[in-house]
Amino acid sequence: MLTRIRNAHLAKHQMVQVPATKITRNIVKVLREEGFILEFKEVEDKLNSYILISLKYKERNKQPLITALKRISRPGLRVYANHKDLPKVLGGIGIAIISTSRGVMTDRQARNNGLGGEVLCYIW
């Protein structure tokens, strides 16, 4: 999903389509709450379902609002952090998306709730 969003931004697309899973739904909700995307809509076909994401750009010269997406935890190397060691992306300018026992949330929310978990990605 992160690679599709990154490629769509590079090609200056307005919409991107990603497969709908529980984790992608939760990540897209966090991105909308943080203002990185405009909106999203879930569409179901007969065989599969997917999410349409409306991307957000800066007004003047259509620069993407998301400068970089970096996947941290991957199937070959899972990265976990407790609430004391949660990363601050670019000194708090960016966000880290964390999968906790209470759902997917940003690093700030997890730190405030005293939760640790799997560090999924960095976005700035």
N, C-alpha and C positions, 0 to 999 in steps of 0.2 A: 504494500500500500504506500509506504513512504517513497519508494522509487517511482511509482506512478505519479504521485503528487510532484515530486522533484522534476520529473521529465515534462509534465504538463506545464509547470512554471517556466521551464527553459524554452518551451515552444510557444509560450504566451497563450495557452488555451484558457477559455473561460470556465469550462466544465471538465471534470475527470470522473471516470467510472471505475470503482473498485469493488471487489467481491465483498459481500456482506457476511461478516462473522461477528461473534460477540466482541472480540477484542478490537476489530476495526470500528464497530459502532461506538464503543467507548472512547477510543482515541479521537474519532471525529467529533464527538460531543465535547471533549476537552479542548480541541482546536477551535471549535465555534465559541465556547465560553471565553477563551483567551483572545479571541478576535483575529486569529490567523486565517480563517475562512469565512465567507459570507453565510452560507447555509448548506444544508445537505438534505437529501430526500432518498428514502429507501424505495426501490422499485423491485417488484417480484414478477418473474416470468413463470412459465410452466415448469421449467427445469431448474432454474437457479434464481437467486436474488442478488442484487447489487445495490451499491450506494452511489448516487450522483452528488458530487461535491462541487459547489460553486467557489472558485478560487478568488482571492482578494488581491488587488494590485494597488500600488500608489497611484494617485490621480495623474500626475503630470506626464511622465514618460513611460508609463506602464511597467515600472519596476516591480517585481514580485515582493509581496509583503514578507514572505518567508525567504530569508537569505540562505539558510542552510538547514537541512534535515540530516541528522546523523544517527544511525542505528547503533545502539550500544550493546544490548543483550541480544545474542543470536543463539540458534540451536546448538552450535558447537561450543559456545562459551557463555553461559548465563552469568549476568552480573547482578549481584544483590547488594543492598546497602541498608543499614539500620537508620533510624531517624536522626542520629547524631552525625552520620557520615553522608547524608544526602548531598549530591553535588549542586552547586550554584553555577548555572550556565552563564558565562560572560559577566560574572559579578551580579547576577540577578536580572540582566536584560532579557535573556532567553529563558526557556523553560525546559525542565526535564520531565518526561512523562513516566510516572511510576505506577506499576501494578501492585496494589496492596491487598490486604485481606478484606478491605472495605470497598474495593473497586479501583478503577483506573483514575488517577488524579495527578495534578502537577506536584512538583517538588515542594512548593510553598504550602499547599494544602496538606500534604503528607507530614511536613515538618510541624505545622500547627497542630495536627491531630496526634502527633507522636507516633507515627507509623513508618515503618520501613517496608521494603519490598524489592521487586525486580525493576531495575532501571531499563526501560524500553528504548527511549530515544531522547536526543537533545534537539531542540528547535530554537532557532533565533533568526 
